Amino acid sequence: MKTIVVISPDIVFANRAEACLKESFRIVVFRNVQSALDYIFNAVPSLIVADLPSGDKATGAFINNLKEDPIFSQLPVVAVLHDRTSLPGLLSILVEDYVWKADLERELLMRARLSILRSERVVEINPLTRLPGNISINRQIEDRINRGDAFSFAYADIDAFKPFNDKYGFSRGDEVIKVTGRIILSMVKNRQPQGGFVGHVGGDDFVFITDIAVMEETAGEIVAAFDDLIPTFYDQEDREQGFIRSVDRRGKTRDFPIMGISIGITDTRCRRFSHYGELTETAAEMKKQAKQRRGSSFAVDQRRGNAPE
């Protein structure tokens, strides 16, 4: 079930909005924007419904800051306006749609459904993790290369995911992928609240971008959080013995260790990249090196090549 975040300091309003939406969506209510932000960073919802009474500049600023972040620019927002005096101010706020408070019961559900549908059709996001997909990833890389930005790029995937998926089923496998996306997003936003980027290539492959100075610390925190949480997805017997018995890609039965995460890292100090494909290929090479190590790890490209002076 898709999740909608409702933000309002008015508990009566929040209850009205929840009553309108709860039959079709999972509703999470927050009284203020700061507590909502912490949740959104960890679990990207399908939609935000924001109560915008006249004069509420803080919520409007929150929405704009969120939408200007490349990770959340695709997240649709429906504003609820109280009276006509709110309408001129709405023009400066980056929302997809609005509803009058007096029409809440009549229109909110329809507007919510339409906003989510438009976001899924027009904007490219991964439906499982709600993170930007390949088109957005490539655009992010190309834009930063073209601007001459100094940045670090990481490519991550889950080790021994297929055997886990085969044994425990797609539902539990999807939960692992969603949790992995949340871990990466949380750690990137924690280390770099502004300017970072997280994308979901597909399957169990993710990428993330940070400033060069914080990348290795971020990768280390992702590895630690992943290793702490992932064993809980295994049945107790498998968790205690430290492996599962499953079938490999050649159809042979063998033992597979508890899943790990491997991360390959490169940055623009290493060489002068002219195309996103060069950057992702280099990070993928480093990921292969990380996979050769036992357990979760990250490998950093130390080569300098044709790095800019």
HELIX and SHEET records of a PDB file:
HELIX    1   1 ILE A   11  LEU A   21  1                                  11    
HELIX    2   2 VAL A   33  ASN A   42  1                                  10    
HELIX    3   3 LYS A   57  GLU A   68  1                                  12    
HELIX    4   4 ARG A   84  SER A   86  5                                   3    
HELIX    5   5 LEU A   87  LEU A   90  1                                   4    
HELIX    6   6 LYS A  101  ASP A  103  5                                   3    
HELIX    7   7 LEU A  104  VAL A  122  1                                  19    
HELIX    8   8 ASN A  134  ARG A  147  1                                  14    
HELIX    9   9 PHE A  161  TYR A  168  1                                   8    
HELIX   10  10 PHE A  170  ARG A  191  1                                  22    
HELIX   11  11 ILE A  212  LEU A  229  1                                  18    
HELIX   12  12 ILE A  230  PHE A  233  5                                   4    
HELIX   13  13 GLN A  236  GLN A  241  1                                   6    
HELIX   14  14 TYR A  276  LYS A  291  1                                  16    
SHEET    1   A 5 ARG A  26  PHE A  30  0                                        
SHEET    2   A 5 THR A   3  ILE A   7  1                                        
SHEET    3   A 5 LEU A  47  LEU A  52  1                                        
SHEET    4   A 5 VAL A  77  LEU A  81  1                                        
SHEET    5   A 5 ASP A  97  TRP A 100  1                                        
SHEET    1   B 5 PHE A 197  GLY A 202  0                                        
SHEET    2   B 5 ASP A 205  THR A 210 -1                                        
SHEET    3   B 5 SER A 152  ASP A 159 -1                                        
SHEET    4   B 5 GLY A 260  ASP A 267 -1                                        
SHEET    5   B 5 SER A 297  VAL A 300  1                                        
SHEET    1   C 2 PHE A 243  VAL A 247  0                                        
SHEET    2   C 2 THR A 253  PRO A 257 -1                                        
END                                                                             
